[in-house]
């Protein structure tokens, strides 16, 4: 049985004060979802602050990105060692906003996954097709290519053993358009089948989250699908009551 995961991706939002308030809100309410692994992923500058607030709780801390390089002369970058040092459990990798605004390729994403795993971080790797790719029928080709890059990378299969996959159709992120449970399930099943071509035990155990406009009112039907093991939540993770309602929806699956 795969444990459901619900991760809040706070993106580039917050102040010290609002981050404290949101963290406290999540901490207070999360006890009602004991069967779910809950992550919060604040901006880098608030990681230590949130790590301190989370001490002694079961909530996991995640970062939103990392460098694929070892410590050194890389101005502005943050490496896996630093994320571990401030108490991160995992890190989101290959989010479509990183791919779109920072030119991250499948190869870069794969290297970041391996770099995170090498330092003991859980990689939460995002994959997903654009609206154009869905409309021209290339969803499976795109998802297959993104997955193959992860599996073909040096150390990729080893890193995937510890990873979580987040399927996030780009057209559903922040748009209010959600994939229907059936659309999402079809891609999740495809992802599992693709991974099974290399390692069927891994395909059966890997957690595959759905992301893209998950809200309290659609989370239950999405999480009820066989291959959807929770969600990566953007906008709705910024409001504690919405995020907690989504955690509870995942809890009834767990
Ligand atoms: P959204 O973002 O929930 O605001 O659509 C999801 C994500 O980008 O991880």
Boltz pocket constraint, residues with backbone or C-beta under 6 A from the ligand:
constraints:
  - pocket:
      binder: B
      contacts: [[A, 9], [A, 168], [A, 172], [A, 173], [A, 174], [A, 175], [A, 176], [A, 211], [A, 212], [A, 213], [A, 214], [A, 232], [A, 233], [A, 234], [A, 235], [A, 236]]
      max_distance: 6.0
